[in-house]
Amino acid sequence: MAAHKRSYVPGDFTTLKEHMPKSHLRYLQWTPSRIIKWAGKNGPNTEKLVTRILENRPHPEQGFRSVLGIVRLSKLYTPERVEKASIRALAIGACSYRSVKSILKNGLDRQPLLFEHPEEAQQPSAHHNIRGRRYYRSGKGVSHA
């Protein structure tokens, strides 16, 4: 049994390496660049997806299990399918192991994307019925019945 001084800093960790479970210790040998390079063997989009997952965590190590799961999917499916699933995941902003696994399981990686560039999926289309945040902040969109 061990006692640790409590940290009141949000997201701060006080765990000592010697108190970590053995299953967690093996991750300390890996670096984000090593895992990104490993994922890049599937293709550039898998590498981009893995990079995004690691960058969106307070500590890259928190994303290791997720990205290693994505890399392992290339054993169950082909590296080409994982690469295509990564393209779709990036396009729809679903950057997680669970999303990539679902895309593969449901064969969505084999379906054509509705747009050529993933960035297009993130942009709202221009249409006169789309008003946006500024319209509602101005009070025009508020109904006072």
N, C-alpha and C positions, 0 to 999 in steps of 0.2 A: 504494500500500500504506500502511496506517495501523496504528499500535499504540495500544492502549487499556489503561489501567491496569485490572487485574483487581479486580472487586468481590467480596468474600466474603459480601456480604449476600444471602440467598436472595431471588430475584425482582427484584433490583436490576439496572438497565440502565445501561451506560456509553456507549452509542452517541451520537455527535454527529450533529446534524441534517445537517450538510454531508457526512457519510459514508454517509447512508442512500441506498438505491436510489431512483431517480426514481418508481418505482411506489409506494413507501411514502410519499414526500414529499407526494403529493396528499392522503393521508389526514390530514395535519396541518392542512389547511384546514377539515376537518369537525370538528364538536363532537358529543358524544353527544346533546345536546338537539336538534341539527339532524337527526340520523339518526332519533331517536325520533319527532320530528314528521313526518318523511317517511314512516316506517312507519305512523304513525297515520292516514294517508290511506286505508289498507286497512280500518282499523277499530280499535276500542279494544283488542281482544285481540291483534292484531298488534303494537300499540304496547306492550302489557303484556309480550308475549313478548320483544320486542327489548330492552325495559328490563331484564328479568330476565337476558338473555344478557350485556348490558353490565355489569350489577352483579356478576355472578359471575366476572368477570375481574379479575386484579390491577390491570390498566390497561384502561380501556374501549376504547382503541384496538386492543387485541388481539382484540376481538369485532367490529370494523368489517367485516371481510370476510364473516363469517358473517351478520351482520344485513343487509348490503347484498345478499347472495345471496338472503335471504328476500324483501327488497323487489323484487328482480329477478324472482322467481318469479311476481309478479303480471302480468308481461308474457307469460310462457309459459302461465300459467293465469289465471283472472280474479282481481281483488282480493277478490271475495266468497269464492272457494274458498280463497285464502290466509288470509283471516280465519277461515274454518271450520277449516282445518288448524291455525291458531294456537290455537284453542280446544282442539282435541284434544291438541296438543303440551303445552299448559299443564296440561291435565287429567291426562296420564300422566307429567308431569315430564320430557318429552323435549325440552328447550329447546335445539335446535341446528338449523342449516341442514339438515344431513343428514336429521334426523328429519322436518322439515316437507316436504322434497322427497319423502321416502319416503311420507309420508301422502298427498300429492297424487298421486304416481305410481301408487299402489295404490288410489286412489279412496276412501280411508278418511274423507276429509272429507265424503263424501256419505252415510256410514253414521251412524245415530243413536248418540249417546253412551249409555252404560248408566246414567248419572246426570245429574241436572240441573245440578248445580254442580260445577265442577272440583275444589273443595276436598274433595268427598266421595270422590274417587278416592284421596286421600292418607291417609284415615282407615281404619284396620283395622276390620273389622266386629266387633261384640261377639258372641262365641260361647264356650261353655264349653271347647272344645278348644283355643282360642288362649290360650297361657300367657304368652308374652312373656319379656323379658329378666330380670325379677326372679325368676321361677320357676327359671331355670337358674342364676342367681347364688347362690341359696339352697342349692343342692346337691340339691334334691328331684328335679331332672330328670337327675341324673348317675347312670348305672348303674355299679355296682361289681361286676362279675361275677367 
